[in-house]
Amino acid sequence: MRVLVTGVAGFVGRHLLSSLRAAGHEPLPTDSRADESAGIAALDIRDAGAVDAAIGRLKPDACIHLAGISFVPDAARDPLALDSINVAGTLHVAQALLHHVPCARLLFISTSQVYGTRNLTGARRESEPLDPASPYAGSKARAEAALQELAAHQNLNLVIARPGNHTGPGQAPKFVAPAFAAAIRDFRDGRLTSIAVGNLDSERDFSDVRDVVAAYLLLLEKGETGGIYNISSGNHVRIGTLLTELARIAGVTPVTHVEPSRYRPTDAVPTLDTTRLRALGWQPAYPLERTLADLWREVDGRQE
Ligand code: A2R
């Protein structure tokens, strides 16, 4: 398939490109800014005309829509930008597909955060009601609803993925796992005397980005039209465990202090029921220890 990828210059995009190629697909990489050396064409999804023109020219067989604001605090700071990118931008992509290639599959990357955090008992199934608890989660829930309208009334070939947290090599340093890895490196090298941390008691569900990308490929090829799929390896861990595990891998005994500006109240995320995804043949291949070891190696070798 010729697969348009939006937001390809981000964390997931670089992993997705190599997997698409390895599976015999032809990626059509785009991001808000062009990068000619990387073969990435400019496509700002806020610009409906530009999106329509690009999709009219490329006529992809499918689209994996990664472009968006993905960092939760950024999302909370600028609700208008959030809506114009995560909601309106998503609709621009869907409408242009319907206009030019109405059978093309759209794989929309939502988030497990649409389930909210109030009900932590049992595992969330895709059919359960949504309860988004942050501006970021709300934007993804609104985009899902708008796309489902297009699927119901205009036959948009839609598949929705709801991944939990994912990390691995290449993630931006503002996300917690690469931030810890960089701080541990700086502590080891004497540039920091103590590592600033927020609340280490919160819990998150971490998958390896490569397992998440494998799920996207599977959904592209085999996902049921109109289907929604949770994605999670089931690694439910304390944030503090990420720090101690990365420090163990690095061979460092860290000194930490709580930085009040980073401290958010303790929270947790629900576990996800991944029966639907596993029925397509998916299973995670990367244990958390391997994910963190690969992340550490990359951050330790990074020139900053
Ligand atoms: O904001 P930038 O310059 O880092 O670019 C991001 C890009 N992007 C856009 N692309 C086209 N038009 C826009 N208006 C626009 N705004 C942002 O989307 C970045 O290159 C990419 C998203 O990459 P990351 O932030 O690294 O997200 P990640 O981890 O790859 O997640 C991809 C998707 C997102 O929708 C998440 O919410 C979801 O998976 O979990």
Boltz pocket constraint, residues with backbone or C-beta under 6 A from the ligand:
constraints:
  - pocket:
      binder: B
      contacts: [[A, 6], [A, 7], [A, 8], [A, 9], [A, 10], [A, 11], [A, 12], [A, 13], [A, 30], [A, 31], [A, 32], [A, 33], [A, 43], [A, 44], [A, 45], [A, 46], [A, 65], [A, 66], [A, 67], [A, 68], [A, 69], [A, 70], [A, 71], [A, 85], [A, 89], [A, 109], [A, 110], [A, 111], [A, 163], [A, 164], [A, 172]]
      max_distance: 6.0
